[in-house]
């Protein structure tokens, strides 16, 4: 990227959320209810943050961080 392009890549909005414990099925339901493309939650079994998201093929994906 050129210098001018780098300067225009800024965060347009910040949002703080409460990350609630739940399983992945509950997270998908919450994502669908909100009409979002992804949903961050706290996995109730591992107690770690996780993200479910809609895939282009119509399915769902899960991002499960490794520490």
GROMACS elastic network, one bead per residue, 0.5 to 0.9 nm:
[ bonds ]
;  ai    aj funct       b0    kb
    1     4     6  0.80892   500
    1     5     6  0.59311   500
    1     6     6  0.62938   500
    2     5     6  0.52967   500
    2     6     6  0.63886   500
    2     7     6  0.89339   500
    3     6     6  0.52137   500
    3     7     6  0.64873   500
    4     7     6  0.53353   500
    4     8     6  0.67079   500
    5     8     6  0.53752   500
    5     9     6  0.67916   500
    6     9     6  0.55079   500
    6    10     6  0.84261   500
    7    10     6  0.71829   500
    9    12     6  0.88917   500
   11    14     6  0.71474   500
   17    40     6  0.88774   500
   18    41     6  0.84006   500
   19    40     6  0.68028   500
   19    42     6  0.57981   500
   19    49     6  0.77774   500
   20    40     6  0.86590   500
   20    41     6  0.55737   500
   20    42     6  0.55374   500
   20    43     6  0.83317   500
   20    44     6  0.85981   500
   21    41     6  0.62756   500
   21    43     6  0.55592   500
   21    45     6  0.86200   500
   21    47     6  0.73251   500
   21    48     6  0.89116   500
   21    49     6  0.87426   500
   22    25     6  0.81518   500
   22    26     6  0.60694   500
   22    27     6  0.66195   500
   22    41     6  0.68624   500
   22    42     6  0.62091   500
   22    43     6  0.54801   500
   22    45     6  0.82342   500
   23    26     6  0.54506   500
   23    27     6  0.63529   500
   23    28     6  0.88852   500
   23    41     6  0.84325   500
   23    42     6  0.79978   500
   23    43     6  0.56014   500
   23    44     6  0.57590   500
   23    45     6  0.75210   500
   24    28     6  0.61794   500
   24    29     6  0.86325   500
   24    41     6  0.84641   500
   24    43     6  0.72606   500
   24    44     6  0.89581   500
   24    50     6  0.85836   500
   24    51     6  0.85947   500
   24    52     6  0.71443   500
   24    62     6  0.81475   500
   25    28     6  0.51864   500
   25    29     6  0.63415   500
   25    30     6  0.87495   500
   26    29     6  0.50629   500
   26    30     6  0.62301   500
   26    31     6  0.86292   500
   27    30     6  0.50663   500
   27    31     6  0.61245   500
   27    32     6  0.86181   500
   27    39     6  0.65447   500
   27    40     6  0.76154   500
   27    41     6  0.66905   500
   27    51     6  0.82554   500
   27    52     6  0.68576   500
   28    31     6  0.50202   500
   28    32     6  0.61684   500
   28    33     6  0.85602   500
   28    38     6  0.83878   500
   28    39     6  0.73455   500
   28    52     6  0.65158   500
   28    53     6  0.78305   500
   28    54     6  0.88762   500
   28    60     6  0.81302   500
   29    32     6  0.51442   500
   29    33     6  0.60911   500
   29    34     6  0.86178   500
   30    33     6  0.50306   500
   30    34     6  0.61644   500
   30    35     6  0.84954   500
   30    36     6  0.87899   500
   30    39     6  0.74697   500
   31    34     6  0.52449   500
   31    35     6  0.60633   500
   31    36     6  0.53942   500
   31    37     6  0.70248   500
   31    38     6  0.62397   500
   31    39     6  0.53647   500
   31    40     6  0.87722   500
   31    52     6  0.80361   500
   31    53     6  0.80582   500
   32    36     6  0.64249   500
   32    37     6  0.81411   500
   32    38     6  0.89025   500
   33    36     6  0.79734   500
   35    38     6  0.89314   500
   36    39     6  0.70752   500
   36    53     6  0.84782   500
   36    54     6  0.85913   500
   37    52     6  0.85435   500
   37    53     6  0.56478   500
   37    54     6  0.54489   500
   37    55     6  0.85278   500
   38    51     6  0.67057   500
   38    52     6  0.55457   500
   38    54     6  0.63676   500
   39    50     6  0.83784   500
   39    51     6  0.54809   500
   39    52     6  0.54105   500
   39    53     6  0.64186   500
   40    49     6  0.70128   500
   40    50     6  0.57415   500
   40    52     6  0.66434   500
   40    53     6  0.88392   500
   41    44     6  0.89186   500
   41    48     6  0.84253   500
   41    49     6  0.56876   500
   41    50     6  0.55142   500
   41    51     6  0.62635   500
   41    52     6  0.82761   500
   42    45     6  0.87747   500
   42    46     6  0.81369   500
   42    47     6  0.58662   500
   42    48     6  0.54370   500
   42    50     6  0.59486   500
   42    51     6  0.85308   500
   43    46     6  0.55431   500
   43    47     6  0.51315   500
   43    48     6  0.54973   500
   43    49     6  0.60684   500
   43    50     6  0.63237   500
   44    47     6  0.53593   500
   44    48     6  0.78646   500
   45    48     6  0.82306   500
   46    49     6  0.85426   500
   48    64     6  0.81212   500
   48    65     6  0.78512   500
   49    63     6  0.89889   500
   49    64     6  0.72963   500
   49    65     6  0.73254   500
   50    62     6  0.71693   500
   50    63     6  0.56996   500
   50    64     6  0.50045   500
   50    65     6  0.67607   500
   51    61     6  0.81988   500
   51    62     6  0.56831   500
   51    63     6  0.50093   500
   51    64     6  0.68071   500
   51    65     6  0.89613   500
   52    60     6  0.67841   500
   52    61     6  0.55674   500
   52    63     6  0.63212   500
   52    64     6  0.87993   500
   53    59     6  0.86240   500
   53    60     6  0.55640   500
   53    61     6  0.51622   500
   53    62     6  0.63944   500
   53    63     6  0.81066   500
   54    57     6  0.83230   500
   54    58     6  0.65984   500
   54    59     6  0.60855   500
   54    61     6  0.62736   500
   55    58     6  0.54578   500
   55    59     6  0.52343   500
   55    60     6  0.52707   500
   55    61     6  0.62369   500
   56    59     6  0.72845   500
   56    60     6  0.87273   500
   57    60     6  0.84785   500
